[in-house]
Amino acid sequence: MRKLARKIHKLVFIYVGIFMLLWVVTGIIMSLPGHRSWVDLTPKSLEKYDYISISLSPSDAVRSLRKIKNINKVKNIRLSTIQGKIMYVIRDDKNKNYLINTKTGAYYHLTLEDAITRVPQVYNIKEPVVESTVQNNHDLGYMWGDLPVYKLRYEGSSDVFYVNPLTGEALRPSLFSQIKAVSSMLHTIEPITKITGSDRIRWMSVVFIGLLSLLGTIFGIYLTFPSRKKT
């Protein structure tokens, strides 16, 4: 029995151990302090947020959104303060986020024209924009975060800016932010979702690895007990 347990423990932890090491390293990188990557393009309101003044119910917010956007199912809905206003953040079954004002029911987003104008003001850019597109997929430049985003590039510079139309924030990727983005993807096993197109498979993989870790740990504990000598 001990020989079988030792063999199972060895085989399980050869693979699970690699995953656990990667998971711990990426978690450490994610927790490292660093400069704020996302920069707000508009000044925040200094007034206190009054959640009591919310006059729109979540169901009314969803109905207001469906008048503007063609969404089928709502995955979740939460409150958030964006640009000094209280918003409902509504996520659909395709993991796209939408903002609805909790008082007026108005749909909110930053336009591409606004982004083109505000990015030079914040980053002190004098040259004209040479690339302005709406990006709906992650790539090597923008590997992690909400979609869609505006992708901007200005004349005479190799820097690329990504603007979140929902939060009104801009990102200029750095080496540090890229490393953290890769770490975030690996830590949450996001590549499985990218390959299979299913978030359920990703979570099933996490559960499977967790069960393997538990199995290997149980056999490891068993092997620590002294063996009985045959008489």
N, C-alpha and C positions, 0 to 999 in steps of 0.2 A: 504493500500500500504506500509506504514512504517513497519507494522508487517511482511509482506512478505520480505521486503528489509532487515530487521534486522535478519530474519531467514536465508536468503541466505548468508548475510555477515558473520554470525556466522559459518555456515556449511562450507563455502569456506575457511575461514581463520583458521579453526581448522586444516585442512590438509596442506594448503599452508603455513601457519605460521611455521609448523614444518620443512617443506622443506627450507623455507627462513632462518630460524635459523641455520640449518645445513649448508646451502650454505655460509652464512656469516662466521661461525666459521671455516669451512674448508678453506675459502679464506684468513682468517687471518693467519692461520697456514702456508699456502703456501707462504705468504709474509714475514714470519719471517726470519730474517737474520740467517745464519748458515754457518758452514764450507762447503767447496766445496766437494761434495760427489764423483764426477767423477774426476779421476786423469789421466792426459795425460801420456801415456807410452813412447812417443817419444818427443824429444825436438822440439819446434816450430821454424820455420824459422824466422829470424829477418828481412829479406828483405821485402820491401813494396809490397803489392799486386798490380799488374798491370793488371787491368781488360781490358785495351785496347788491350793487347796481346792475348786475347781469339781468337782462330782461328777456333773453332768448333762451329757450330750452334746447337741449341737445337734439331732440327730434325735429324741432323747427329749423335748427342749423343744418341738419342733413337735408331737409326738404328744400331749403334755400340753395344749398349746394347743387342739388340734382336739377334745379332749374337752369343752372349754368354749365355744369359738367355732367357728362354721361358716365355715372358710376353705378355699379350693380350692388355690391355688398360693402358694408362698412365694417372694417376689421376692429377698429377701436376709435375712441374719441376722448380727448383730454383738454384741459385748459392750459394756456400758456400766455405769458406776457411778451409781446413782440412789438417793437417800435413804440413802446409806451402805451399799448392798447391790449386789452384782454381779448384773446382769441380762442375759438375752438379749433383745435388741430384734429382734423378728421383724416384717418388713414383708411384707404380702400383695400380690397382683396389683392390688389397688385402692388401693395406697399408704397403707394403714392400718397403724399400728404397734401392737404388743402386747408386753407385758413378761412374761417368765417368770423366776422366781428360779432361779439356776444351781445351788443346793444342794437346794432343796425341790421345785422344779417347780411352785410355786404361781403362779397368775396375779396380777399386781399392777396396781392402779390406785387412784387417789384417788377416793373417792365424792363425790357432789354434796353430801351432808350434811357431810362433812369440810371441803369447800371453803367452804361457807357459814359454818362455825364459825371456820376459820383465817384467812380474809381479814380480818375485823375485828380480829383480834389483831395481825396484822402491820402493818396500815395505820391502826390506832387509830380504828376506826369504832364508834360507840356506837348508831347507829340500826339498826332491823331491816331485813332484806332484803325487797325488794319485787318482785324479778324473779330467778328462778333457772331457767335452761333449759339443755338440752344443744344445742350448736350444731354442726351437721354440715357446714356450708358456709361459705366465706369471704364476707365482706361488707365494707362501707365501714369498719366499726369494726375488723374483724379480717381483714386482707387477705392475710396471709402467715403460715404456720406450720402445725404439726401439727393434725390434726382427728381426733376431735371435741374440743371444749373446753367447759367450763362458762362460761356467761355470767351474771354477777351484777351486780345494781344495788341500792343501798341507799337507804333513805328519806332525803329531804332533800339528795341529791347527784346531780349529772348524770354523775358518773364511772361508767364501766362497767369491770368487771374480767373478764378472761378467764383461766380456770384450766386448765392442762394436766393431765388426770387421770393421765397416765403419769409425768411428771417431778415433779408436785407443786409446780409453779411458777405464779405469778400474774402477769398483765400488766395494767397500767393504761395504756392508750394515751395518748401525748403527741403533740404536733405533730412532734417530732423522730422518734419511732418510726414515725409514719404516713408521713413522707417517706422514711425508710429502707425501709419495707415496699413502698411504690410503686416505689422504685428497685430493690429486689431482684426484684420481679416483672418490671420492664422489662428488667433486666440479663440475666435468665435466660429471657426471652421466654415467660414463664409464661402471658400472655393467650392465646397460641395453643392451649395445652392446655385452657384454660377454654372456648374457643370450639368447638374440634373434639372435645374429650374424649379426645384421643389424645396421649400423650407422644412417640410415634414421629414424628408429624408435626412436633412442635416441634423435635426433633433433626434431622429432615430439612431443616427450614427453616434451622437453624444451618449445616448442611453446605452447603446451596445458597448462602447468603450468603457463606460462607467461600470457595467456589469462584469466586463472582463477584469477590470481593476479590482473589483470586489472579490471575484473568484481567485485571482492571483494572490490577493492579500490573505484570504482564508487559508489557502494552501501554505502560504508563507508562515502564518501563525502556527499551523499544524506542524510544520517542519521544525519549529523552535522547541517543541516539547521533546524531552529526552525519549529516545527509542527504548522499547522494552527488549532486554536481552533474552535471547532464547535459552532456556535451561535444558 
